[in-house]
Amino acid sequence: MGYVYNNLATLVCGVFAAVLTLLWPMFVDYAEVLDVVFWLAVPITWFLTLICFVSQISQDWAHGSHKPSKKSRKKSSKKLVYTADGRTVS
């Protein structure tokens, strides 16, 4: 299993979207070009965060839990006995 239950991409996109959202009011009066950039970037990053979250939920559902699987070993009921010359006797 990866970091943060494989939601690292969602976490990174969400933090980036939150930072952009918090920076937007600070740069409103700075330059008009930045306002256009924020108008485009903020919804796109939140949409990307949502898509990452939904795709990871779908991946987890499709593949089940991320616990390591244990393989069952079938033990032979027959006991092998080796002779001095290396042959097996059943």
C-alpha positions in Angstrom: 0.0 0.0 0.0 1.3 3.5 -0.8 1.4 6.5 1.3 -1.8 7.9 2.8 -3.7 4.8 1.7 -2.8 5.6 -1.9 -4.4 9.0 -1.7 -1.2 10.9 -2.1 -2.2 12.4 -5.4 -5.5 13.5 -3.9 -3.8 15.1 -1.0 -1.2 17.0 -3.1 -3.9 18.3 -5.4 -6.1 19.3 -2.5 -3.3 21.2 -0.7 -2.4 22.9 -4.0 -6.1 23.8 -4.6 -6.5 25.1 -1.0 -3.3 27.3 -1.3 -4.5 28.7 -4.6 -7.9 29.4 -3.1 -6.3 31.2 -0.1 -4.0 33.2 -2.3 -6.7 34.4 -4.7 -8.1 37.2 -2.4 -4.5 38.5 -1.8 -3.8 39.0 -5.5 -7.2 40.5 -6.6 -5.9 44.0 -6.9 -2.4 43.1 -7.9 -2.8 42.4 -11.6 -5.7 41.7 -13.8 -3.9 38.9 -15.5 -3.5 37.0 -12.2 -7.3 37.3 -11.7 -7.8 35.4 -15.0 -5.2 32.8 -14.0 -6.9 32.2 -10.6 -10.3 32.1 -12.3 -9.0 29.2 -14.4 -6.6 27.5 -12.0 -8.8 27.2 -8.8 -11.8 25.4 -10.3 -9.5 23.1 -12.4 -7.4 22.1 -9.3 -10.5 21.4 -7.2 -12.0 19.4 -10.1 -8.7 17.4 -10.4 -8.8 16.8 -6.6 -12.3 15.4 -6.9 -11.4 13.2 -9.9 -8.3 11.9 -8.0 -10.5 11.1 -5.0 -13.2 9.4 -7.0 -10.8 7.3 -9.0 -9.0 6.1 -5.9 -12.3 5.1 -4.3 -13.1 3.2 -7.5 -9.7 1.6 -7.5 -10.1 0.5 -3.9 -13.6 -0.9 -4.6 -12.5 -2.8 -7.7 -9.5 -4.4 -6.2 -10.7 -4.9 -2.6 -8.7 -4.1 0.4 -4.9 -3.6 0.2 -4.1 -6.3 2.8 -1.5 -8.7 1.7 -3.0 -12.0 0.7 -1.9 -15.3 2.3 -1.5 -18.2 0.0 -2.7 -21.5 1.4 -0.2 -24.3 1.3 -1.5 -27.8 0.8 0.7 -30.2 2.8 1.2 -33.6 1.5 -0.2 -36.3 3.7 2.5 -38.6 2.4 5.7 -38.5 4.4 8.9 -38.8 2.4 11.6 -41.0 3.8 15.1 -40.8 2.4 17.4 -43.8 2.4 21.2 -43.6 2.9 21.8 -43.8 -0.9 19.5 -40.7 -1.5 16.4 -42.6 -2.8 13.0 -41.9 -1.4 10.8 -44.5 0.1 7.1 -44.0 0.5 
